[in-house]
Amino acid sequence: MPTPADRIHLALEILVEEWTPFIRQELSKSYGHRVEEVILAQIRGDRNMASARFSDPLSDPHILLNVVWEQWNHCFRHQLGIFERSLISELREFRNQLAHQSFLTEDDAYRVLDSVQRLLVATGHTQRATQLEDEKVDALRQKFGHRVNRELARIRFNRRRLLDIALYSLCCFALVTTLWSFLWERHWLATLLLIAFVIFTFGYFIYQRLSAAIPVFGVHECAHCRRVIYTESCPYCEQSPAHRHRRAQILDPREEADATLAHETLEMIDQSANPLELISKVPR
């Protein structure tokens, strides 16, 4: 099942495939044979420049979107409007989030698919726009399927919780009635203590059932990264850079230093094959 990042990557690839000839055509109208010079001038100093030397620079969505953004007034404002310019700005932001492995939701994926589809329709590339429409429908189907499954799980859990609460209440009422009927006249103080203990115990059980979260059992799919996991908390999401950054913000300085030391040690274990070299590099 594709993740939101997969859908965003696919949408950007389609935009690159369909828009590369269009961008070169519009640039050639303004710059003639100096199109390659203009493109290289726009990406000079960019960290993607190394890959751009060996392939078409416009094959990178980051470079393509930057060229369109920077050359808007000279080449593209007559073919596209202000609305399309806002879509370009939005796609640049989503592409940066994708490159930095930020957390992306199903709504983000749908928004990128819709934005790319609107840009393709605005330039007359309707064939690939139909493919993006199918991807949008599939993304909505996936989102609604997850929501329905969560709602069904919540309903089943609440039904079991109400049944447990009813059984606890019935048992508590039966025990209190029995103690009151048979022991109150003989030992009223002991009976009162037993009744208080029974009410407290079953009240605690009922409170635990009311405050319990919906459990997740067995093999299931993570709601965020869509990977198959075996535990309630996803280890893949916990190891992501965005999760580590949020966790580092809530750690105190001592815990953050311990976490940094552990992370550096693990990196040395992965990179070093010589045990003696590893021992000499471990920070004191």
Secondary structure, DSSP 8 states (H G I E B T S, - for coil): ---HHHHHHHHHHHHHHHHHHHHHHHHHHHHGGGHHHHHHHHTTT-TTHHHHTTS-GGGSHHHHHHHHHHTIIIIITTTS-HHHHHHHHHHHHHHHHHHTT----HHHHHHHHHHHHHHHHHTT-HHHHHHHHHHHHHHHHHHHHHHHHHHHHHHHHHHHHHHHHHHHHHHHHHHHHHHHHHHTTT-HHHHHHHHHHHHHHHHHHHHHHHH------SSEE-TTT--EESSSS-HHHHTSHHHHHHHHHHS-HHHHHHHHHHHHHHHHHHH---HHHHHHHS--
